[in-house]
Amino acid sequence: MQVLSLLWGILTIVGMVVGFFPCLGSLNWLNIPFAGVGIIVSGIALAAAGNSTKSCGIAGLVCCIVALFFGIIRLALGGGVF
């Protein structure tokens, strides 16, 4: 579950970077819910980890939060939200 969390985080970061290109900003409408689901998956992975290492889960959680934050900012600046 930890590796899935990390992979999900990497995919959201890649989607965020692609969404920053001109004319591809609407990809953020797909990436923001994807990052939200990634946050949930990362939370479950961290809760299920117990006392084992949690580095992959934390990295996935941070990637999803960063992608969510910058995706919302990109949509707000581009006029896609308001």
Gaussian input, Z-matrix of N, CA and C with variables (Angstrom, degrees):
# hf/3-21g

backbone

0 1
 N
 C     1     B1
 C     2     B2     1     A1
 N     3     B3     2     A2     1     D1
 C     4     B4     3     A3     2     D2
 C     5     B5     4     A4     3     D3
 N     6     B6     5     A5     4     D4
 C     7     B7     6     A6     5     D5
 C     8     B8     7     A7     6     D6
 N     9     B9     8     A8     7     D7
 C    10    B10     9     A9     8     D8
 C    11    B11    10    A10     9     D9
 N    12    B12    11    A11    10    D10
 C    13    B13    12    A12    11    D11
 C    14    B14    13    A13    12    D12
 N    15    B15    14    A14    13    D13
 C    16    B16    15    A15    14    D14
 C    17    B17    16    A16    15    D15
 N    18    B18    17    A17    16    D16
 C    19    B19    18    A18    17    D17
 C    20    B20    19    A19    18    D18
 N    21    B21    20    A20    19    D19
 C    22    B22    21    A21    20    D20
 C    23    B23    22    A22    21    D21
 N    24    B24    23    A23    22    D22
 C    25    B25    24    A24    23    D23
 C    26    B26    25    A25    24    D24
 N    27    B27    26    A26    25    D25
 C    28    B28    27    A27    26    D26
 C    29    B29    28    A28    27    D27
 N    30    B30    29    A29    28    D28
 C    31    B31    30    A30    29    D29
 C    32    B32    31    A31    30    D30
 N    33    B33    32    A32    31    D31
 C    34    B34    33    A33    32    D32
 C    35    B35    34    A34    33    D33
 N    36    B36    35    A35    34    D34
 C    37    B37    36    A36    35    D35
 C    38    B38    37    A37    36    D36
 N    39    B39    38    A38    37    D37
 C    40    B40    39    A39    38    D38
 C    41    B41    40    A40    39    D39
 N    42    B42    41    A41    40    D40
 C    43    B43    42    A42    41    D41
 C    44    B44    43    A43    42    D42
 N    45    B45    44    A44    43    D43
 C    46    B46    45    A45    44    D44
 C    47    B47    46    A46    45    D45
 N    48    B48    47    A47    46    D46
 C    49    B49    48    A48    47    D47
 C    50    B50    49    A49    48    D48
 N    51    B51    50    A50    49    D49
 C    52    B52    51    A51    50    D50
 C    53    B53    52    A52    51    D51
 N    54    B54    53    A53    52    D52
 C    55    B55    54    A54    53    D53
 C    56    B56    55    A55    54    D54
 N    57    B57    56    A56    55    D55
 C    58    B58    57    A57    56    D56
 C    59    B59    58    A58    57    D57
 N    60    B60    59    A59    58    D58
 C    61    B61    60    A60    59    D59
 C    62    B62    61    A61    60    D60
 N    63    B63    62    A62    61    D61
 C    64    B64    63    A63    62    D62
 C    65    B65    64    A64    63    D63
 N    66    B66    65    A65    64    D64
 C    67    B67    66    A66    65    D65
 C    68    B68    67    A67    66    D66
 N    69    B69    68    A68    67    D67
 C    70    B70    69    A69    68    D68
 C    71    B71    70    A70    69    D69
 N    72    B72    71    A71    70    D70
 C    73    B73    72    A72    71    D71
 C    74    B74    73    A73    72    D72
 N    75    B75    74    A74    73    D73
 C    76    B76    75    A75    74    D74
 C    77    B77    76    A76    75    D75
 N    78    B78    77    A77    76    D76
 C    79    B79    78    A78    77    D77
 C    80    B80    79    A79    78    D78
 N    81    B81    80    A80    79    D79
 C    82    B82    81    A81    80    D80
 C    83    B83    82    A82    81    D81
 N    84    B84    83    A83    82    D82
 C    85    B85    84    A84    83    D83
 C    86    B86    85    A85    84    D84
 N    87    B87    86    A86    85    D85
 C    88    B88    87    A87    86    D86
 C    89    B89    88    A88    87    D87
 N    90    B90    89    A89    88    D88
 C    91    B91    90    A90    89    D89
 C    92    B92    91    A91    90    D90
 N    93    B93    92    A92    91    D91
 C    94    B94    93    A93    92    D92
 C    95    B95    94    A94    93    D93
 N    96    B96    95    A95    94    D94
 C    97    B97    96    A96    95    D95
 C    98    B98    97    A97    96    D96
 N    99    B99    98    A98    97    D97
 C   100   B100    99    A99    98    D98
 C   101   B101   100   A100    99    D99
 N   102   B102   101   A101   100   D100
 C   103   B103   102   A102   101   D101
 C   104   B104   103   A103   102   D102
 N   105   B105   104   A104   103   D103
 C   106   B106   105   A105   104   D104
 C   107   B107   106   A106   105   D105
 N   108   B108   107   A107   106   D106
 C   109   B109   108   A108   107   D107
 C   110   B110   109   A109   108   D108
 N   111   B111   110   A110   109   D109
 C   112   B112   111   A111   110   D110
 C   113   B113   112   A112   111   D111
 N   114   B114   113   A113   112   D112
 C   115   B115   114   A114   113   D113
 C   116   B116   115   A115   114   D114
 N   117   B117   116   A116   115   D115
 C   118   B118   117   A117   116   D116
 C   119   B119   118   A118   117   D117
 N   120   B120   119   A119   118   D118
 C   121   B121   120   A120   119   D119
 C   122   B122   121   A121   120   D120
 N   123   B123   122   A122   121   D121
 C   124   B124   123   A123   122   D122
 C   125   B125   124   A124   123   D123
 N   126   B126   125   A125   124   D124
 C   127   B127   126   A126   125   D125
 C   128   B128   127   A127   126   D126
 N   129   B129   128   A128   127   D127
 C   130   B130   129   A129   128   D128
 C   131   B131   130   A130   129   D129
 N   132   B132   131   A131   130   D130
 C   133   B133   132   A132   131   D131
 C   134   B134   133   A133   132   D132
 N   135   B135   134   A134   133   D133
 C   136   B136   135   A135   134   D134
 C   137   B137   136   A136   135   D135
 N   138   B138   137   A137   136   D136
 C   139   B139   138   A138   137   D137
 C   140   B140   139   A139   138   D138
 N   141   B141   140   A140   139   D139
 C   142   B142   141   A141   140   D140
 C   143   B143   142   A142   141   D141
 N   144   B144   143   A143   142   D142
 C   145   B145   144   A144   143   D143
 C   146   B146   145   A145   144   D144
 N   147   B147   146   A146   145   D145
 C   148   B148   147   A147   146   D146
 C   149   B149   148   A148   147   D147
 N   150   B150   149   A149   148   D148
 C   151   B151   150   A150   149   D149
 C   152   B152   151   A151   150   D150
 N   153   B153   152   A152   151   D151
 C   154   B154   153   A153   152   D152
 C   155   B155   154   A154   153   D153
 N   156   B156   155   A155   154   D154
 C   157   B157   156   A156   155   D155
 C   158   B158   157   A157   156   D156
 N   159   B159   158   A158   157   D157
 C   160   B160   159   A159   158   D158
 C   161   B161   160   A160   159   D159
 N   162   B162   161   A161   160   D160
 C   163   B163   162   A162   161   D161
 C   164   B164   163   A163   162   D162
 N   165   B165   164   A164   163   D163
 C   166   B166   165   A165   164   D164
 C   167   B167   166   A166   165   D165
 N   168   B168   167   A167   166   D166
 C   169   B169   168   A168   167   D167
 C   170   B170   169   A169   168   D168
 N   171   B171   170   A170   169   D169
 C   172   B172   171   A171   170   D170
 C   173   B173   172   A172   171   D171
 N   174   B174   173   A173   172   D172
 C   175   B175   174   A174   173   D173
 C   176   B176   175   A175   174   D174
 N   177   B177   176   A176   175   D175
 C   178   B178   177   A177   176   D176
 C   179   B179   178   A178   177   D177
 N   180   B180   179   A179   178   D178
 C   181   B181   180   A180   179   D179
 C   182   B182   181   A181   180   D180
 N   183   B183   182   A182   181   D181
 C   184   B184   183   A183   182   D182
 C   185   B185   184   A184   183   D183
 N   186   B186   185   A185   184   D184
 C   187   B187   186   A186   185   D185
 C   188   B188   187   A187   186   D186
 N   189   B189   188   A188   187   D187
 C   190   B190   189   A189   188   D188
 C   191   B191   190   A190   189   D189
 N   192   B192   191   A191   190   D190
 C   193   B193   192   A192   191   D191
 C   194   B194   193   A193   192   D192
 N   195   B195   194   A194   193   D193
 C   196   B196   195   A195   194   D194
 C   197   B197   196   A196   195   D195
 N   198   B198   197   A197   196   D196
 C   199   B199   198   A198   197   D197
 C   200   B200   199   A199   198   D198
 N   201   B201   200   A200   199   D199
 C   202   B202   201   A201   200   D200
 C   203   B203   202   A202   201   D201
 N   204   B204   203   A203   202   D202
 C   205   B205   204   A204   203   D203
 C   206   B206   205   A205   204   D204
 N   207   B207   206   A206   205   D205
 C   208   B208   207   A207   206   D206
 C   209   B209   208   A208   207   D207
 N   210   B210   209   A209   208   D208
 C   211   B211   210   A210   209   D209
 C   212   B212   211   A211   210   D210
 N   213   B213   212   A212   211   D211
 C   214   B214   213   A213   212   D212
 C   215   B215   214   A214   213   D213
 N   216   B216   215   A215   214   D214
 C   217   B217   216   A216   215   D215
 C   218   B218   217   A217   216   D216
 N   219   B219   218   A218   217   D217
 C   220   B220   219   A219   218   D218
 C   221   B221   220   A220   219   D219
 N   222   B222   221   A221   220   D220
 C   223   B223   222   A222   221   D221
 C   224   B224   223   A223   222   D222
 N   225   B225   224   A224   223   D223
 C   226   B226   225   A225   224   D224
 C   227   B227   226   A226   225   D225
 N   228   B228   227   A227   226   D226
 C   229   B229   228   A228   227   D227
 C   230   B230   229   A229   228   D228
 N   231   B231   230   A230   229   D229
 C   232   B232   231   A231   230   D230
 C   233   B233   232   A232   231   D231
 N   234   B234   233   A233   232   D232
 C   235   B235   234   A234   233   D233
 C   236   B236   235   A235   234   D234
 N   237   B237   236   A236   235   D235
 C   238   B238   237   A237   236   D236
 C   239   B239   238   A238   237   D237
 N   240   B240   239   A239   238   D238
 C   241   B241   240   A240   239   D239
 C   242   B242   241   A241   240   D240
 N   243   B243   242   A242   241   D241
 C   244   B244   243   A243   242   D242
 C   245   B245   244   A244   243   D243

   B1=1.4457
   B2=1.5310
   B3=1.3316
   B4=1.4686
   B5=1.5259
   B6=1.3326
   B7=1.4610
   B8=1.5288
   B9=1.3223
   B10=1.4603
   B11=1.5241
   B12=1.3102
   B13=1.4585
   B14=1.5278
   B15=1.3156
   B16=1.4572
   B17=1.5221
   B18=1.3216
   B19=1.4680
   B20=1.5184
   B21=1.3226
   B22=1.4602
   B23=1.5251
   B24=1.3250
   B25=1.4577
   B26=1.5215
   B27=1.3093
   B28=1.4679
   B29=1.5248
   B30=1.3236
   B31=1.4688
   B32=1.5253
   B33=1.3292
   B34=1.4666
   B35=1.5246
   B36=1.3259
   B37=1.4653
   B38=1.5262
   B39=1.3260
   B40=1.4652
   B41=1.5293
   B42=1.3295
   B43=1.4655
   B44=1.5147
   B45=1.3259
   B46=1.4560
   B47=1.5196
   B48=1.3195
   B49=1.4661
   B50=1.5223
   B51=1.3159
   B52=1.4723
   B53=1.5241
   B54=1.3229
   B55=1.4605
   B56=1.5154
   B57=1.3350
   B58=1.4648
   B59=1.5243
   B60=1.3253
   B61=1.4615
   B62=1.5252
   B63=1.3309
   B64=1.4627
   B65=1.5334
   B66=1.2829
   B67=1.4693
   B68=1.5293
   B69=1.3248
   B70=1.4576
   B71=1.5287
   B72=1.3250
   B73=1.4526
   B74=1.5171
   B75=1.3161
   B76=1.4625
   B77=1.5230
   B78=1.3216
   B79=1.4602
   B80=1.5295
   B81=1.3187
   B82=1.4617
   B83=1.5193
   B84=1.3304
   B85=1.4645
   B86=1.5227
   B87=1.3233
   B88=1.4631
   B89=1.5278
   B90=1.3161
   B91=1.4562
   B92=1.5282
   B93=1.3207
   B94=1.4627
   B95=1.5377
   B96=1.3277
   B97=1.4712
   B98=1.5272
   B99=1.3366
   B100=1.4593
   B101=1.5296
   B102=1.3341
   B103=1.4643
   B104=1.5281
   B105=1.3243
   B106=1.4637
   B107=1.5160
   B108=1.3215
   B109=1.4642
   B110=1.5228
   B111=1.3244
   B112=1.4592
   B113=1.5159
   B114=1.3299
   B115=1.4697
   B116=1.5267
   B117=1.3198
   B118=1.4644
   B119=1.5245
   B120=1.3372
   B121=1.4688
   B122=1.5289
   B123=1.3184
   B124=1.4628
   B125=1.5244
   B126=1.3152
   B127=1.4603
   B128=1.5172
   B129=1.3198
   B130=1.4658
   B131=1.5246
   B132=1.3319
   B133=1.4672
   B134=1.5165
   B135=1.3115
   B136=1.4663
   B137=1.5273
   B138=1.3245
   B139=1.4608
   B140=1.5279
   B141=1.3177
   B142=1.4661
   B143=1.5240
   B144=1.3286
   B145=1.4616
   B146=1.5239
   B147=1.3102
   B148=1.4625
   B149=1.5146
   B150=1.3371
   B151=1.4562
   B152=1.5238
   B153=1.3216
   B154=1.4657
   B155=1.5353
   B156=1.3145
   B157=1.4640
   B158=1.5181
   B159=1.3170
   B160=1.4554
   B161=1.5201
   B162=1.3178
   B163=1.4619
   B164=1.5286
   B165=1.3146
   B166=1.4726
   B167=1.5240
   B168=1.3062
   B169=1.4620
   B170=1.5155
   B171=1.3194
   B172=1.4669
   B173=1.5226
   B174=1.3284
   B175=1.4655
   B176=1.5286
   B177=1.3211
   B178=1.4561
   B179=1.5118
   B180=1.3320
   B181=1.4660
   B182=1.5200
   B183=1.3161
   B184=1.4678
   B185=1.5266
   B186=1.3229
   B187=1.4744
   B188=1.5247
   B189=1.3215
   B190=1.4689
   B191=1.5225
   B192=1.3166
   B193=1.4634
   B194=1.5232
   B195=1.3324
   B196=1.4686
   B197=1.5259
   B198=1.3331
   B199=1.4634
   B200=1.5240
   B201=1.3182
   B202=1.4628
   B203=1.5218
   B204=1.3160
   B205=1.4607
   B206=1.5285
   B207=1.3333
   B208=1.4586
   B209=1.5316
   B210=1.3183
   B211=1.4610
   B212=1.5162
   B213=1.3252
   B214=1.4635
   B215=1.5254
   B216=1.3324
   B217=1.4766
   B218=1.5357
   B219=1.3310
   B220=1.4794
   B221=1.5283
   B222=1.3274
   B223=1.4608
   B224=1.5287
   B225=1.3213
   B226=1.4699
   B227=1.5313
   B228=1.3166
   B229=1.4665
   B230=1.5196
   B231=1.3213
   B232=1.4529
   B233=1.5139
   B234=1.3227
   B235=1.4582
   B236=1.5008
   B237=1.3090
   B238=1.4521
   B239=1.5149
   B240=1.3249
   B241=1.4584
   B242=1.5087
   B243=1.3168
   B244=1.4630
   B245=1.5016
   A1=110.25
   A2=115.55
   A3=119.60
   A4=110.93
   A5=116.01
   A6=119.72
   A7=110.26
   A8=117.28
   A9=120.66
   A10=110.56
   A11=116.30
   A12=121.21
   A13=110.93
   A14=116.73
   A15=120.66
   A16=111.43
   A17=117.19
   A18=120.80
   A19=110.71
   A20=117.44
   A21=122.05
   A22=110.59
   A23=116.14
   A24=120.65
   A25=112.33
   A26=116.74
   A27=120.49
   A28=110.41
   A29=116.96
   A30=119.91
   A31=111.63
   A32=117.56
   A33=118.77
   A34=111.43
   A35=117.24
   A36=120.04
   A37=110.37
   A38=117.46
   A39=120.42
   A40=110.27
   A41=117.19
   A42=120.40
   A43=112.23
   A44=116.82
   A45=120.32
   A46=110.81
   A47=116.99
   A48=120.87
   A49=110.52
   A50=117.72
   A51=120.68
   A52=110.13
   A53=117.67
   A54=122.09
   A55=113.79
   A56=117.67
   A57=120.70
   A58=112.50
   A59=118.13
   A60=120.20
   A61=110.00
   A62=117.15
   A63=119.43
   A64=111.30
   A65=116.36
   A66=125.98
   A67=113.26
   A68=118.65
   A69=121.28
   A70=111.47
   A71=116.66
   A72=121.29
   A73=113.44
   A74=117.61
   A75=119.60
   A76=111.65
   A77=117.70
   A78=120.55
   A79=110.65
   A80=116.82
   A81=120.00
   A82=112.07
   A83=117.73
   A84=119.85
   A85=110.79
   A86=117.87
   A87=121.35
   A88=111.03
   A89=116.28
   A90=120.23
   A91=112.43
   A92=118.41
   A93=120.64
   A94=111.30
   A95=121.09
   A96=118.64
   A97=112.69
   A98=116.76
   A99=121.26
   A100=110.22
   A101=116.83
   A102=121.27
   A103=110.72
   A104=116.92
   A105=119.95
   A106=112.31
   A107=116.44
   A108=120.18
   A109=109.82
   A110=117.02
   A111=120.70
   A112=112.46
   A113=116.88
   A114=120.50
   A115=110.04
   A116=116.72
   A117=120.63
   A118=110.77
   A119=116.84
   A120=120.97
   A121=110.17
   A122=117.46
   A123=120.86
   A124=111.26
   A125=116.86
   A126=120.25
   A127=112.02
   A128=116.54
   A129=120.45
   A130=110.43
   A131=116.24
   A132=119.91
   A133=110.86
   A134=117.55
   A135=120.39
   A136=110.93
   A137=116.75
   A138=119.65
   A139=111.68
   A140=116.78
   A141=120.82
   A142=112.60
   A143=117.54
   A144=120.27
   A145=112.25
   A146=117.83
   A147=119.80
   A148=111.18
   A149=116.12
   A150=121.07
   A151=113.24
   A152=117.84
   A153=119.85
   A154=110.13
   A155=115.30
   A156=119.11
   A157=109.96
   A158=115.43
   A159=121.80
   A160=112.06
   A161=117.71
   A162=120.31
   A163=112.56
   A164=118.45
   A165=120.33
   A166=110.89
   A167=117.27
   A168=120.81
   A169=112.36
   A170=116.20
   A171=120.14
   A172=110.32
   A173=117.12
   A174=120.49
   A175=110.53
   A176=118.10
   A177=121.21
   A178=112.36
   A179=116.14
   A180=120.76
   A181=111.43
   A182=116.72
   A183=120.67
   A184=110.65
   A185=117.79
   A186=120.83
   A187=111.24
   A188=116.84
   A189=120.22
   A190=111.50
   A191=117.59
   A192=120.63
   A193=110.65
   A194=116.81
   A195=120.70
   A196=110.24
   A197=117.37
   A198=120.74
   A199=111.34
   A200=117.31
   A201=121.07
   A202=110.80
   A203=116.81
   A204=121.63
   A205=111.69
   A206=117.04
   A207=120.00
   A208=111.99
   A209=118.13
   A210=120.27
   A211=111.92
   A212=116.26
   A213=120.34
   A214=110.38
   A215=117.01
   A216=120.43
   A217=110.02
   A218=115.99
   A219=119.70
   A220=110.93
   A221=116.90
   A222=119.64
   A223=111.54
   A224=116.66
   A225=119.62
   A226=110.77
   A227=116.89
   A228=119.30
   A229=113.10
   A230=116.28
   A231=120.70
   A232=114.41
   A233=117.05
   A234=120.40
   A235=113.72
   A236=118.57
   A237=121.41
   A238=114.30
   A239=117.62
   A240=120.46
   A241=110.82
   A242=117.81
   A243=120.84
   A244=111.67
   D1=-32.92
   D2=179.01
   D3=-64.26
   D4=-42.17
   D5=-178.87
   D6=-68.52
   D7=-36.99
   D8=176.02
   D9=-61.85
   D10=-40.00
   D11=177.80
   D12=-62.22
   D13=-45.32
   D14=178.87
   D15=-64.97
   D16=-43.05
   D17=178.60
   D18=-62.57
   D19=-41.23
   D20=178.12
   D21=-61.94
   D22=-41.97
   D23=178.11
   D24=-63.56
   D25=-41.73
   D26=178.28
   D27=-63.71
   D28=-41.39
   D29=179.08
   D30=-65.29
   D31=-35.87
   D32=178.28
   D33=-69.91
   D34=-35.93
   D35=176.89
   D36=-65.92
   D37=-41.40
   D38=177.66
   D39=-63.51
   D40=-42.49
   D41=176.99
   D42=-63.29
   D43=-35.95
   D44=178.10
   D45=-66.59
   D46=-43.65
   D47=-179.98
   D48=-63.65
   D49=-42.44
   D50=177.86
   D51=-65.29
   D52=-35.44
   D53=179.02
   D54=-67.44
   D55=-16.78
   D56=178.19
   D57=-80.45
   D58=-15.42
   D59=178.32
   D60=-70.06
   D61=144.94
   D62=177.73
   D63=-58.67
   D64=143.69
   D65=179.65
   D66=70.71
   D67=1.77
   D68=176.82
   D69=-118.74
   D70=13.59
   D71=-178.40
   D72=-65.16
   D73=-22.75
   D74=179.12
   D75=-69.94
   D76=-12.90
   D77=175.04
   D78=-62.50
   D79=-23.54
   D80=178.39
   D81=-64.47
   D82=-25.62
   D83=176.60
   D84=-65.54
   D85=-26.31
   D86=175.44
   D87=-90.31
   D88=-33.04
   D89=-175.01
   D90=-74.53
   D91=-32.45
   D92=-178.41
   D93=-65.44
   D94=-48.15
   D95=175.31
   D96=-65.03
   D97=-34.08
   D98=177.40
   D99=-62.16
   D100=-40.53
   D101=177.50
   D102=-68.82
   D103=-36.33
   D104=177.12
   D105=-62.73
   D106=-42.52
   D107=176.22
   D108=-66.16
   D109=-35.66
   D110=177.16
   D111=-63.71
   D112=-36.14
   D113=176.46
   D114=-64.21
   D115=-41.00
   D116=178.35
   D117=-65.10
   D118=-45.21
   D119=179.30
   D120=-62.81
   D121=-40.59
   D122=178.84
   D123=-65.23
   D124=-40.03
   D125=177.19
   D126=-62.73
   D127=-41.64
   D128=177.36
   D129=-65.40
   D130=-40.29
   D131=179.41
   D132=-64.74
   D133=-39.05
   D134=179.24
   D135=-69.70
   D136=-37.28
   D137=179.39
   D138=-69.81
   D139=-34.58
   D140=-178.36
   D141=-81.49
   D142=-12.45
   D143=-175.16
   D144=-70.84
   D145=-29.72
   D146=-179.09
   D147=68.24
   D148=-125.42
   D149=-178.11
   D150=-96.22
   D151=1.64
   D152=-179.73
   D153=-77.16
   D154=176.68
   D155=-178.09
   D156=-65.50
   D157=142.04
   D158=-176.40
   D159=-119.70
   D160=18.14
   D161=-172.87
   D162=-65.93
   D163=-40.83
   D164=179.63
   D165=-67.70
   D166=-38.88
   D167=178.56
   D168=-66.04
   D169=-40.82
   D170=178.99
   D171=-68.08
   D172=-40.90
   D173=178.65
   D174=-63.85
   D175=-41.44
   D176=176.88
   D177=-64.29
   D178=-40.36
   D179=178.14
   D180=-63.70
   D181=-44.13
   D182=179.54
   D183=-64.59
   D184=-42.52
   D185=178.91
   D186=-61.57
   D187=-42.30
   D188=-179.83
   D189=-67.46
   D190=-39.76
   D191=178.92
   D192=-65.89
   D193=-42.25
   D194=178.66
   D195=-63.46
   D196=-44.82
   D197=179.64
   D198=-63.92
   D199=-39.62
   D200=177.98
   D201=-64.32
   D202=-46.63
   D203=-178.63
   D204=-62.08
   D205=-51.36
   D206=-177.67
   D207=-71.56
   D208=-27.81
   D209=175.41
   D210=-66.67
   D211=-41.77
   D212=177.57
   D213=-66.37
   D214=-41.60
   D215=178.42
   D216=-63.00
   D217=-41.98
   D218=-179.61
   D219=-63.30
   D220=-41.85
   D221=178.05
   D222=-66.71
   D223=-37.60
   D224=179.52
   D225=-67.43
   D226=-41.90
   D227=179.92
   D228=-70.77
   D229=-31.48
   D230=-179.91
   D231=-84.71
   D232=-2.69
   D233=179.60
   D234=83.65
   D235=16.22
   D236=-177.80
   D237=-87.34
   D238=-11.56
   D239=-177.35
   D240=-106.77
   D241=-49.12
   D242=-173.13
   D243=-103.00

